[in-house]
Structures are given as structure tokens and as C-alpha cells.
Amino acid sequence: MVLDNFDQLIKKYANLIVTTGINVQEGHTVHLSVSVDNAQLGRAITKAAYEKGAREVIVDWSDDPLSRLSFEYQSKETLTDVPDYRIEKMNYLLKHGASRVGIISSDPDNLNGIDGEKIAAAQKANAEALKPMREASQANKISWTLGAAASPEWAAKVFPDLETEEEQVDALWDAIFKAIHLYDEDPVATWAKKDKTLTTKADELNDEQFVALHYTAPGTDLTIGLPDGHRWEGAGSDNVRGERFMANMPTEEVFTAPDANRVDGKVVSTKPLSYAGSVIEGMEFEFKDGKVVSFSADKGQDVIEKLLEQDEGASRLGEVALVPHESPISQSGLTFFNTLFDENASNHVALGSAYAFSLEGGTEMSEDELKEAGLNRSTTHVDFMIGSADMDIDGIKADGTRVPIFRNGTWA
């Protein structure tokens, strides 16, 4: 059974991505990354962008089986040799201030069983080669958004109890559409309201200017320092052209950058993490003076080990995000095995690079200045989920006063 009015829903989704996600204006260049399995959505986004006045839409098609074959048969040397044409393409996109759309649909276990050394080396090489694009995105020099589309392999992971592939894919599309409020009469208006609500919450936290956050939950007792001048952000951001965009669709978080040198204690993950083509479960980390000093995982420990070795900043935090346990995605009861969704069901933190806009004046700072201010610098950024209905969070002020922020997994 195909979802009712699926073709119209795809058009509505494409319009939401183009209008609210990246806010296409006359003369914009748009860069779209999407799987060949979701060509219908790719074409709909392209058409919607042109109808909004885009100058050009550049599409990169991906395919899980081809990606796996590359890692199976190519040598480590080939995988880490980033060709010049990819650098030139990145430079072209940056020159034209291209707005970027990434549609996620990959099988969470696509690279399971592949040599982890190859995966880690390839990720590091690509991250280093494409560093200017990452820095531009993290400083809001360009507009960008991440969305999702259903695929049979991903749907089977989320809905293993449904009998047929068609039922599984339909169920995943339905869950995606609910998470992004596509069934609302006017999703664009719904997102404008969400942006206002989360921005208000971020403003309240900015007024407090806590020096640290203290997390407690079963297995977790963690203190995260916050740098002077840190800025909490809500759903939307403004690029250098003053255009509003939504980096993640869905989103339920407010977030900022921690002080990469002031994280101490232990923390456990509360949801699986899909990373590097593998699913990682049951993670535990111990931090001292900002750095991971010990870690373990029930599944995928070797993948986490290689992540932490990627560079010096990979073993420090670059983001801290607050999401109430009663968020719509959490209340769905689903584990998506996809960070874009699972991070919006739970408080989470990220190993790796911080966003420059999370610091007052940060977008105009050099990499060295950001690091000096306490913002982590790295070639990676990997979120993992730590929240639950049992989590309490206190904000700590400069005079030692403690203010309840979360109690029993929700805003205090």
C-alpha cells in the first residue's frame, strides 16, 4: 500500500525544503545530494528550487551498493587520494555561495564488516580536503539543510516487525512526514512558529550565561564547561546574506558550544549511533580536562576507537544540545538509527568540531582564535544521544549558584 497522495506529499516536502530549509532566492546556486533510490524527491527539489528563481541546481547522486563496492575493492591509497576535481567543485560552490541540501536515506549497516581502517582513513582524508566547506557551513557563510527520505534497508531497520518491504517503507515515510510536520495544512507556517519558540528558549539561556552544565542520570555524572560569550541557537540560523534557513529538518533542539578543555566526568549513551556505515550501541565515555580518557561500547567499539584517533579534537566535545524527552520524535517511541532523527529525541553532545557561530563574534575569528576561546577544532563532528526521562541538568553560574534547567528529562 502506497501512502495516500504520495506524489503530492513529495511535492509539498520539496517545497518545504526549498522554502524553509535553504530559503532559495532569485539567482541562488543550489547543491543537492540525494540517493538514486529517491530520484522522485531529487527531481521535485530541483524543480521547486528553479521555480523559486535558482540560477542552477547541481545534483550529486549516491548509491549504497556502489559505496560499499568502493570500500570493498579500492585500496586505502586510492580511497584517501581525494581527486582535484572534487576540490575544484567545492571551490566553485563556495565561490557562488551555494545553498546545500543533503537528503539522508542510507542503510545504517551499509558498511558493516568493511575494514575499519579504510573507512576511517577515507573519512579523514575527505574531511581534510574539504575543510573549507565544513568551515563555511559551521560559520553560516552558506545556507544548508539536512532532510531524510525512506529506503528499504533503513525502513527494515526501523520497522522490523512489519511483514513486507512496502509496509516498512510506507511506515518510514509516514514517520518522516510526521517529524517534519508535513501533514499540517501549512508546514512552512508551522516551521516559522517552531523557529520562534526554540529561538525564545535559546534567548532565555543566553541571558543566563552559565559557566557550566551539570548532567546527572543513571550512569552519567558529567560537568561541561561553557566558554565566555557562548551563544545558544534554536531551530533557524541566518547566513551572511541575512537569509534565514533551517540546518536540520526535523529539529527540536537548542544548542551551543562547550569549552573543549572543561569537560569532566562520565556519560553513557541512551540510543544507538549510526556512524561510518555501522550501528554503535552502549557507549560509555570518561572525560578529564575536556578529553576522553577511557571509553567502551557494547557494539562497535573499534569504530569509536578510530573516530577518537582521527585528530586531537575528535576526543573532545564540540556541541551540547538540549532536547526535552517529550519531544514528538521521542514520543513516537521509534529508534531511527539515524542521528538526524534520534538526536531530536534526546539531549545530546557531539565529539569534534564546534560551530563558530556558537560564540559571540566567532564567525569572524580565525581557527586559532576560536581554539583559544575554547571552541574545539577538528575534522569531524559526531553527535551521540545521552538524554532520558531520568536526566537532570543544572546550570552553574559564575558565583556557584545552581539553576535547574532539566528535571526528569524535561525543561525545569
C-alpha positions in Angstrom: 0.0 0.0 0.0 1.4 3.3 -1.1 0.7 6.3 1.2 -2.3 8.3 0.1 -1.4 11.3 -2.1 2.3 10.3 -2.0 3.1 12.3 -5.2 1.6 15.5 -3.7 3.3 14.9 -0.4 6.7 14.7 -2.1 6.0 18.0 -3.9 4.9 19.5 -0.6 8.1 18.2 1.0 10.3 19.6 -1.8 8.7 23.0 -1.4 9.3 22.9 2.4 13.0 22.1 1.9 13.5 24.8 -0.7 11.4 27.5 1.1 12.2 26.9 4.7 15.2 24.6 4.6 17.5 26.7 2.5 15.3 29.7 1.6 16.1 29.8 -2.1 16.2 33.3 -3.6 16.5 34.6 -7.1 19.9 33.8 -8.6 21.0 31.2 -6.0 23.1 28.2 -6.8 21.8 25.1 -5.1 23.8 21.9 -4.4 21.7 18.7 -3.8 23.0 15.4 -2.6 20.4 12.6 -2.8 20.3 8.8 -3.4 19.4 7.3 -6.8 16.6 5.4 -4.9 14.9 8.8 -4.2 15.1 10.3 -7.7 11.5 11.4 -7.4 12.3 13.6 -4.4 15.5 14.8 -6.1 13.6 15.9 -9.2 10.9 17.6 -7.0 13.5 19.6 -5.0 15.3 20.6 -8.2 12.0 21.8 -9.8 11.0 23.7 -6.7 14.4 25.4 -6.5 14.1 26.6 -10.1 10.6 27.8 -9.5 11.9 29.9 -6.7 14.4 31.5 -9.0 17.6 29.4 -8.6 20.3 30.1 -11.1 21.4 26.5 -11.2 20.8 23.2 -9.3 23.8 20.9 -9.1 22.9 17.3 -8.2 25.2 14.6 -6.8 23.6 11.2 -6.8 24.6 8.5 -4.3 24.1 4.7 -4.1 24.7 2.5 -1.1 25.7 -0.6 -3.0 28.2 1.4 -5.1 29.6 3.0 -2.0 30.1 -0.4 -0.4 31.8 -1.7 -3.5 34.3 1.2 -3.5 35.3 0.3 0.1 35.5 -3.4 -0.7 37.7 -3.2 -3.8 39.6 0.1 -3.7 42.9 0.3 -1.9 43.4 2.5 1.1 45.7 4.7 -1.0 43.0 5.2 -3.7 40.3 5.9 -1.1 42.5 8.6 0.6 43.6 10.3 -2.7 40.9 13.0 -3.0 40.9 14.0 -6.7 41.4 17.5 -7.8 38.0 17.8 -9.5 36.3 17.4 -6.1 38.4 20.3 -4.7 37.6 22.4 -7.7 33.9 21.6 -7.4 34.0 22.6 -3.7 35.7 25.9 -4.6 33.1 26.6 -7.3 30.3 26.0 -4.8 31.9 28.3 -2.2 32.6 31.0 -4.8 28.9 31.1 -5.7 27.7 30.8 -2.1 25.8 27.7 -3.0 23.0 26.6 -0.7 23.4 22.9 0.2 20.7 20.2 0.6 21.6 16.7 1.9 18.9 14.0 1.8 19.8 11.1 4.1 18.5 7.7 3.3 21.4 5.3 3.7 21.3 1.8 5.2 22.7 2.3 8.8 24.6 -1.0 8.4 25.8 -0.4 4.8 29.5 -0.7 5.6 29.2 -3.2 8.3 32.1 -5.7 8.0 34.2 -3.4 5.9 37.8 -2.8 7.0 37.5 0.0 9.6 41.0 1.3 8.8 39.9 2.0 5.2 36.7 3.8 6.4 38.5 5.9 9.0 41.3 6.8 6.6 38.9 7.8 3.8 36.8 9.9 6.1 39.8 11.7 7.5 41.2 12.4 4.0 38.0 13.8 2.7 37.4 15.9 5.8 40.8 17.4 5.5 40.5 18.0 1.7 37.0 19.6 2.0 37.8 21.6 5.2 36.9 25.0 3.7 33.3 23.8 3.0 33.0 22.5 6.6 34.3 25.8 8.0 31.9 27.8 5.8 28.9 25.7 6.9 29.9 25.9 10.6 30.3 29.7 10.3 26.9 30.1 8.5 28.7 31.5 5.4 26.2 29.5 3.4 22.7 28.1 3.9 22.4 24.3 4.3 19.9 21.8 5.4 19.7 18.1 6.1 16.5 16.1 5.4 15.6 12.5 5.0 14.0 10.0 2.6 12.9 6.4 3.1 14.8 3.5 1.7 14.1 -0.3 2.0 17.2 -1.1 4.1 16.7 1.8 6.5 13.0 1.1 6.8 13.6 -2.5 7.7 15.9 -1.4 10.5 13.3 0.9 12.0 10.2 -1.3 11.4 11.5 -4.9 11.6 8.1 -6.3 12.7 6.2 -5.2 9.6 5.8 -8.0 7.2 6.5 -6.6 3.8 9.1 -4.1 2.4 6.3 -1.9 1.1 4.7 -1.7 4.5 8.1 -0.8 6.1 8.9 1.9 3.5 5.5 3.4 3.8 5.8 3.4 7.6 9.1 5.2 7.5 7.9 7.8 5.0 4.9 8.4 7.3 7.3 8.8 10.3 9.5 11.3 8.4 6.4 13.3 7.3 5.1 13.5 10.8 8.5 14.5 12.2 8.7 17.5 9.8 5.1 18.4 10.2 4.3 17.8 6.6 0.7 16.8 7.3 0.0 20.2 8.7 -2.1 22.4 6.4 0.8 24.9 6.1 4.1 23.3 7.1 6.0 26.5 6.3 3.9 28.4 8.9 4.4 25.6 11.4 8.2 25.8 11.0 8.1 29.6 11.4 6.3 29.1 14.7 8.8 26.3 15.8 11.7 28.6 14.9 10.2 31.4 17.1 9.6 29.0 20.0 13.1 27.5 20.0 14.8 30.9 19.5 12.9 32.2 22.6 14.2 29.3 24.6 17.8 29.9 23.3 17.5 33.6 24.3 16.5 32.6 27.8 19.6 30.5 28.2 21.8 33.2 26.6 20.5 35.7 29.3 21.8 33.3 32.0 25.3 32.9 30.6 26.0 29.8 32.7 29.7 28.9 33.2 28.9 25.1 33.2 26.2 22.5 33.0 26.0 19.5 35.3 24.3 16.3 34.0 23.1 13.5 36.2 21.3 10.3 35.2 21.8 6.6 35.7 25.5 6.0 34.7 26.0 9.7 33.9 27.6 12.4 36.1 29.1 14.9 33.8 30.1 18.6 34.1 30.5 20.5 30.9 32.1 24.0 31.0 30.8 26.7 28.7 33.1 29.4 27.2 32.7 33.1 27.8 30.4 34.6 25.2 28.8 31.3 24.2 25.6 31.6 22.2 22.7 29.2 22.3 20.9 28.8 19.0 17.4 27.4 18.2 16.0 25.9 15.0 16.9 28.6 12.5 20.1 30.5 11.6 20.9 33.5 9.4 23.6 33.3 6.7 26.0 36.1 5.8 23.4 37.4 3.3 20.9 37.7 6.1 18.7 34.9 4.8 17.0 32.6 7.4 17.5 28.8 7.0 17.0 25.6 8.9 20.1 23.4 9.2 18.2 20.3 10.3 14.7 19.1 9.3 13.4 17.8 11.7 14.8 19.7 14.7 13.7 20.1 18.3 17.0 21.3 19.9 18.7 24.3 21.3 22.4 24.0 21.3 25.7 25.8 21.9 29.5 25.1 22.1 31.1 23.7 25.2 34.6 24.7 26.4 36.6 21.9 24.9 39.0 22.0 27.9 36.5 21.9 30.7 34.6 18.6 30.5 34.9 16.2 33.4 33.1 13.0 34.5 31.3 10.1 32.9 28.4 9.8 30.4 26.6 6.9 28.8 24.7 6.9 25.5 20.9 6.2 25.6 20.3 5.5 21.9 22.2 3.7 19.1 24.5 5.7 16.9 24.7 5.1 13.1 28.2 6.2 12.1 30.7 5.2 9.3 28.2 2.6 8.0 27.9 0.8 11.3 25.5 0.9 14.2 27.2 1.5 17.6 25.4 0.7 20.9 26.0 1.0 24.6 28.7 3.7 24.6 30.4 5.0 27.8 32.9 7.8 28.0 35.0 9.3 30.8 36.3 12.8 30.3 39.1 14.6 32.2 40.1 18.2 31.4 37.9 18.1 28.3 39.5 14.9 26.8 38.2 11.3 26.5 40.4 9.3 28.8 38.5 6.0 28.6 35.6 4.6 26.6 33.7 1.4 25.8 30.8 0.2 23.7 28.7 -2.9 23.7 28.8 -2.9 19.9 31.1 -1.0 17.5 33.9 -0.2 19.9 36.5 -0.4 17.2 34.6 2.2 15.2 34.6 4.6 18.1 38.3 4.0 18.7 39.1 5.0 15.1 36.8 8.1 15.4 38.7 9.3 18.6 42.0 8.8 16.8 41.0 10.9 13.8 42.7 14.0 15.2 43.3 15.7 18.5 39.9 17.4 18.6 38.0 14.1 17.9 38.3 13.2 21.5 36.8 16.4 22.8 33.3 17.9 22.6 32.2 20.5 20.1 28.4 20.7 20.8 26.0 20.4 23.6 22.3 20.3 22.8 19.1 20.2 24.9 16.0 18.3 23.8 13.1 17.5 26.1 12.2 13.9 26.5 8.6 14.6 25.4 9.7 15.9 22.0 7.5 14.5 19.2 10.2 12.2 17.9 10.9 10.8 21.4 7.2 10.3 22.0 6.9 8.3 18.7 8.7 5.5 20.5 10.9 4.9 17.4 14.6 4.5 17.2 15.5 5.7 13.8 19.2 4.6 13.8 19.8 8.0 12.2 21.4 10.9 14.1 19.2 13.5 12.3 16.2 12.0 14.0 17.5 10.3 17.1 19.3 13.5 18.3 15.9 15.3 18.2 14.5 12.7 20.7 17.2 13.2 23.3 19.7 15.5 24.9 23.0 15.0 23.0 26.6 16.1 22.7 29.0 15.9 19.8 32.6 14.8 19.5 34.6 17.0 17.2 34.4 20.5 15.8 32.3 23.3 17.3 30.2 25.8 15.3 31.9 29.2 15.1 28.5 30.9 15.4 28.1 29.4 18.9 30.5 32.1 20.2 29.8 35.8 20.1 31.8 37.1 17.1 33.0 33.6 16.4 32.2 33.7 12.6 34.9 36.4 12.2 37.6 34.6 14.2 40.5 32.6 12.9 40.8 28.9 13.7 43.5 29.7 16.2 41.3 32.4 17.9 38.4 30.0 18.1 40.6 27.4 19.7 42.0 29.9 22.2 38.4 30.9 23.1 37.7 27.2 24.0 35.9 26.1 20.8 37.0 22.6 19.7 38.6 22.3 16.2 38.5 19.0 14.4 37.9 17.4 11.0 34.9 15.5 12.4 31.6 16.2 14.2 29.6 13.2 15.5 26.6 13.6 17.7 25.6 10.9 20.2 22.5 10.8 22.4 22.7 10.9 26.2 19.2 12.1 27.3 16.4 10.1 29.0 13.3 10.6 31.2 15.7 10.2 34.2 18.1 13.1 33.3 18.5 16.2 35.4 20.6 19.2 34.3 21.7 22.2 36.4 23.1 25.4 35.1 26.0 26.7 37.2 26.6 30.4 37.4 30.0 32.2 38.0 29.2 32.5 41.7 28.5 28.8 42.1 24.7 29.2 42.1 22.9 26.3 40.6 19.8 26.7 38.5 17.6 23.8 37.5 17.4 23.5 33.7 16.0 20.0 33.2 14.2 17.7 35.7 13.2 14.2 34.8 14.1 14.7 31.2 12.2 17.9 30.5 12.6 21.7 30.9 12.5 22.8 34.5 
